Amino acid sequence: PDMYCPANCAGRGVCNFKASVNGTVRPQCECFNKNDTSPGCSESLVLDGKYLRDSTDLIDKAKESFFDPLVAVFVDHPDAWTTASWAWAAGMFVIFLLMVLCICSSFWPTKKRRVRRTYTSGSPRQRPSRNPRSPRAVVSPAESPQRTKGSRSQRRR
C-alpha cells in the first residue's frame, strides 16, 4: 500500500490519508480541480513546455565570493576543485610547512657564540678605561704594582 500521495498532489490538491480504495485504506489526492482524475493532480495545470527539464538553461546570478574556493578545499573532492581551490590548498600547505619548521626549529640546539673582544690600543691584556680620570684607569702590566692578599683589606680601612 502507498504511504503517501503521489508527488504530494503536486501542490494542486490535498492528500486524504483515510481514503478507501477497493476496500483498503490508501492515501489519495483530492484535487482542487474536480475534473482532474490523475493520481497526483498533475493534469490540472499543464505547463506547455514553459518549465525547465534540467539546470543547463539557468543563469547563475550568484557571484562566487573570494572564500568559496577555500570552502571547496574542505568540502569537495579534489577532482572537483577549481584552479583557485588548488591555489588555496597550496597556500595552506606552505603555511603548514612553515609552522612545522618554526616548531621544529625551537627544538634545535643553538651554538654558544664566543665573543671576540677587540681592543683599541695596547696588548690584549690591557683594556682601555672608559674614563681616564676614574680610579680604575688601566695601567700597563709593567707599571702596575704587585698586589698582595692584604691589599684589598687595607683599602677598606
Secondary structure, 3 states (H helix, E strand, C coil): CCCCCHHHHHHCEEEECCCEECCEECCEEEECCCCCCCCCCCCCCCCCCCCCCCHHHCCCCCCCCCCHHHHHHHHCCHHHCCHHHHHHHHHHHHHHHHHHHHHHHCCCCCCCCCCCCCCCCCCCCCCCCCCCCCCCCCCCCCCCCCCCCCHHHHHHC
